[in-house]
Amino acid sequence: MRTDFDYPNKDLLGPVVFRPSFNQFENINANQAWSLFFSAGQDDKVLGEQRELGNLFTNLLIAIGVTGTIWGIYFTGIIG
């Protein structure tokens, strides 16, 4: 049986966060961070190269946190 797969780098199939080329303590943007989160560390370019989608997810997370905090304070009777 012959296969056409030739993976010369043993780290090619592992998670991106453990590859020596990625793990050089470089800064990553929000889009790469969310891509790693959604793909469970397998790919840092799932969401593409633009930063807008990563910023959208970050702002949504902040908005959900702020809304939950305000809701909790209001309905526990501290302010209301």
GIKAKA-V910104 format. One record per backbone hydrogen bond with DSSP energy under -1.0 kcal/mol. CO is the residue of the C=O (numbers start at 1). NH is the residue of the N-H. E is the energy in kcal/mol with one decimal. If there is no record, write none. Layout:
# GIKAKA-V910104
CO_NH_E + CO_NH_E
This chain:
# GIKAKA-V910104
9_12_-1.5 + 15_18_-1.3 + 16_19_-1.2 + 19_23_-2.5 + 22_24_-2.0 + 29_33_-2.1 + 30_34_-2.6 + 31_35_-2.1 + 32_36_-2.5 + 33_37_-2.0 + 34_38_-2.8 + 35_39_-2.0 + 36_41_-3.0 + 39_42_-1.1 + 41_16_-1.6 + 51_55_-2.2 + 52_56_-2.1 + 53_57_-2.1 + 54_58_-2.1 + 55_59_-2.7 + 56_60_-2.5 + 57_61_-2.1 + 58_62_-2.1 + 59_63_-2.6 + 60_64_-2.5 + 61_65_-2.0 + 62_66_-2.7 + 63_67_-2.6 + 64_68_-2.4 + 65_69_-2.0 + 66_70_-2.6 + 67_71_-2.7 + 68_72_-2.5 + 69_73_-2.5 + 70_74_-2.7 + 71_75_-2.6 + 73_78_-1.2
